[in-house]
Amino acid sequence: TARESTVALAVEVHAGEPTAYKLPGPASSWVPAQVTVDGKPSRALALRPDGYLYLRLDPGRHQVALEGPAAGMDLTLTLGTPPRHVTVIADGWEVDGVRDGHVEGSLHLARQATTATGPGAPADPERARVALPPWLEIERWLEVGVTWKLRTTVRRVSSADEPLAIRYGLLPGEEVTESTLVAEHGAVLLSLGREQKELSFTSAIKPVESLVMAAARDQPWSEVWTLECGAVWHCATEGVAPDQHQEDGAWKPRFRPWPGERVTFAFSRPAAAPGASTTIDRATVAVTPESSTTAVT
């Protein structure tokens, strides 16, 4: 349903197992301000690498309702998980892309021209704009070496038309090293100016035996965590499975958690082998392949 500056979708989703429903989008074009599942608000949303928001659903038959503002004079939506049948009700909008209940590629909605006049009419309908609700991706990169540090990058996924400020929780023992940021009560205040799409900062973190990272609930962002474990530490993870195990040939697990999911990181220093120790200043290996044997010096 498209009416005035609002687009709403009512979707019946059948799930045979725990799954993720791909919302209409991409998120750079449209983000719902309200999401309900079977009449109850839900924030079980995650932004995936394809640029779309996904909604977690349990097995069963569900009524999913989405509602959000439509910015500008037109809107193009790809309907995510392909629907079996679509009905469009548009008041003041022209709709292309649906035929006999089937969507051909994407839906395109364009505002119809208006001749309304008077105090209630917009001064310039062609320039009318509606602010989309913000959606962010927050990536944290944990480097565990001789010293520990945490690199955090906040990226806008939705429009950058308006300034934005959020409070983001810090990890236990994390100290923000950027003098321009304000950290208090276990959180850091992050501000993105108009047209600013990205913000990065670095923190120092004290070495610990165990560290728990939990994805925030009911917040307008998705999180990505990457662990880079140095040679002087042994690192283990428990909880959500990583979506990537290696990068550039090294073990660097990357996690894309759903809201409320967590990963426990365990750290230990490898114990030295018993016996005398030897310091090696230089080592050279020479390999000589031969017809029946290979000589290694």
ABEGO torsion letter per residue (X at the ends): XBBEABBBBBBBBBBABBBBBBBBOBAAABBBABBBBGGBBBABBBBBAAGBBBBBBBBEBBBBBBBBBBBEABBBBBAEBBBABBBBBBBGBBBBGBBGGBBBGBBBBBBBBBABBEAABBABAAABBBBBBBBBBBBBBBBBBABBBBBBBBBBABBAABBBBBBBBBBBGBBBABAABBBBGGBBBBBBBBGBABBBBBBBBBBBABBBBBBBBGBBBBBBBBBBBBAABBBBBBEBBBABABBGGBBBBBBBBBBGBBBBBBBBBBBBBBEBBBBBABBBBBBBBBAABBBBX
